[in-house]
Amino acid sequence: MKILLMVIAIVISTAAANAQVVPILDLKAGGLLGGVLNGKFVDAKTAFKNLGKDQKYNLYDLEGNYENNLPITIELVGENDPCAGFHLVSRDIDFNSGIAVGTNASWNILPRAVKEISLTDKTYLNIVSNVLKSKGLPRSKAVIEEAFRVDLEGDGVDEVILTASSYGGSIGASAKAGDYSFVLLRKVVAGKAVNIMLGGDFVKKKIEFGAPSRFEVSAIADLNGDKQMEIIMFSQYYEGSGAWVTQIKNGKEVEIKELEASCGV
């Protein structure tokens, strides 16, 4: 019995030592978010140390998979750089949106379809207007930049995700009173539709030179094979940007602390 236990222990130890991380990149932020190792999320530092040799990636946007088996290089930014510790995705690729996941992922990254909603849908424009009023911006015009419907949890009920912004796709160092940017999730909880704010910035006073933020969604995907779809968020300000990952559990937002990439001054 002791010999058998020893053999089993050696086999498990060897398998753990040879485990290869499934890396996850955010292409908007241009960095390594982290990865999945032995079924668990790990941070970018751990993922970088466990990257497989000749690792290749599949790319995904909000509408689905759009390129397979792409070789991508990642390099750690040096200590003298303003973004020290950032794991930079090679700049020789043309993609600047969506995510890339290692081809060694053994699960379906997109188990359910992400469906677009009209950006001029009156119901959702009214929802955005009501959010702006509740945040003290009653005169701001509701503008939706992204709108999607997707069943995040696989329970047969769709959630709605809205990105609203007054910045028109770009952002500078200043902002006027009434400017805003936010990502809102609409979910049915206990039979009632509720709003869950995933990220937002609401400007009540003019900013001459500061750091107003703009938010959007990079992708929606199952990042670890549990059939629950995570939301990959992106934010940008005048001199930097970042990405992080969040999920919905029991009707609440839960940020996945291990998955994050940011670079800025």
N, C-alpha and C positions, 0 to 999 in steps of 0.2 A: 504493500500500500504506500509506504513512504517513497519507494522508487517511482511508482506511478505518479504520485503528486509532484515529485521533483521534475519528471519529464513534462507534465502538463504546465508547470510553472515556467519552464524554459521555453516551451512553445509559445505561451502567451507573451512572455517577455520579448522574444524574438519578433513576434508579430507587431508588438507595440513599437519596437525600435525601427521596424521597416515601414511603419504607417506613413502614408503620404498625404499631405494636406490637400484639400480642395480649395484653391485660392479664389477670392472674390474681389473684383476690381470695380471701382466706380469710374466711368470714363468722363463724366462731367468734371469731377474733382481731379481726375487724372492720377489717382493713387490706389494703393492696395488697402482695402477695407479690413481685411482679415481673412479668415477661412474656416473650414470645418475639418477637424482632426479627431479621429476616433469617435465620430458622431456628435462632437461638441464644437460650439463656436470658439474660435481662438482669435486673439488680437493680431494686428499686422506684424508685429515683431516676431511672434511665434510662427505665424504663417510663412513669413519670409525665410526663417531658418529651416523650415521643413518643405520648401518648394522642391518639387520633383525636377529631375534633370530633363531638359527639353520639354518643359511643360507647355501645353497648348490650351487654347481657350475657345469657348463658344460665346458669341456676343448676342445680347438680348436687348430689345428696346421695349417700349410700352405696348407695342403691337405684336411682339413675338420675336422668335429667333431669326436673326438676319445674316449671320455669318458663322461658319464652323471651322474648327481646327486652325485657328489663327495663332501664329507664334508671337508672343509679346514678351518683351524684356522688362524687368523691374529693377530699379537701382535705389539704394538707400542714400538720401540726401545727406551730405556731410555736415559736420558740426558747425562750420563757419557760415553756413547758409541760413537765411532767415527761416527757412522751413526745415531746420535740422530734425532728423528723425522721420521725415516724411518718406514713404516708399513710393517713388515716382514711376509711373507707367511710361514706357518709351514714347517719345514724341513723334516717331516715324509712322504712326498709324493715323488714318484719316478720321477715325470715329471720335466724336466729342460728346456723345450722349449714350445713355443706357449703361449696362453693366457687362462685365465679362466674367465667366465662371469656368474653372478648370474643366477640361474634357473628361477628367477622371471622376466627375460627379456621377453617381450610379442611379440617380433619381430623376424624375421629370421636373425640370426647373419651372415650367409653366403648366401646372396641372389643370388650370381653368383659364378661360379666355378673359382678357381685359378688353372691354367694349367701350368705344368712344361715345360720348354724349355731345349733343350740339352745344357749342359755346354761347349760343343765344337763347337757350331754353329759358323761358320766363320763370318757371318754377325755381330753377337754381339761381337765376339772377336775383330773384326776390330773397332767397336765402342769404346770398352774399350781401345784399343791401341791409338785411336785418342784422347781420354780423357787424357790419360797419357802424350801424347806429348804436349797437350795444357797446362798441369800442370807442364811442365818442366822436365818430366821423359821419354824421348824418348827411352831409352835403357831398360826400365822395361818390363818384359814379361807379357802379358795380361793373367790373370787367373780369370775365373768366378767361384764363389762358389755357388751362387743361381741365378736362372733365371726363371721368371714367366711371364705369360700373364694373364691379368684379366681386365674386364670392370669395372673400379672403379665407374663410374658415372651412369651406367645404360643407356647409350646412344647408345649402340650397337657397340661401337668402343673400342677395347682392348687397354690397356696400357701395356708396358713392363717394368718390374723391374729387374735390374741386381745388384747383389752384387759381387764386384771384390776385391781381396785381394792378397797380396804377403806373408801373414803370415801363411798360411796353417792351419787355424782353431784355432790358439792360439796366444797369444801375451805376450811379456816379457817387461822388463824395457828398453831394448835397441832396436835400429833399425838401419839398414844400409841405406846408400844413395840409393834411388830408391825404397824403401819400400812404400807401399800404402795400403789403404783400403777405399772403398767408395760404396755407394748405389746410383744408377742412375735410374731415371724414364724416359722412352721414351714415349712421348705423341704427338698425332697429334693435332696441334693448327693452325686454319685457313688453313687447307689443307697441312700443313708442319710438319714433324716430328722434335720435339725439345727435347733437353736434359734438365732435371730438376734434379739438384744434391740434394739429400735428406740428405746426410751426407758424410764427407770425410776427409781424412788425407793423405798428400803427403809429403814424407820425401826427402828433397833435400840434406841434410847434415847428416852425421852419428850422431846418438844419443847414447852416451855412457850410460847414465842413465837418463831417463826422463819419459815421459808419452805419448808415441805414442798410438793412438787409433785404434781400429778395429770396423767396423760397419757391421750390418746385419739386416735382417727383422725377427721379431718374428712372426707376423701374419698379415693377411689382412682380415678385417671384418667390418661389419656395427655395430658400437658400440652404436648407439642411435636410430635406427629404421627409419632413414630418407631415407633409400635405397641407400645412398652414402657409399662406402666402404672406411674406414680409413686404414692407414698403421701404424702398431705398430713397431717402430724402436728400436734397441738395440745397445748400444755401450759398449766397454770394454777397460780398460787400465790395467796397471800392478797391481794396488791395488784398483780397484773399477770397477763398472759398473752402467749402468743406462738405462732407457727406456723412450720413449716419443711417442706421437701420432701426426701424421700429415695427412692432406688431401689435395686434389687438387681441387681448385675452380677457375673457369675462367682462366684455363691454368697456374695457379700459385700454389706453395706450401703454405699452411697455417697451421702453427703449432697450435694444440689445447693446449693452455697454462695450462688448468686445469688438464690435464692427464700427469703425470710425476712421476717417481720413480727412485731414485739414491742412491747409497751407496758406499762410498770409502774414502780414506785418501789422 
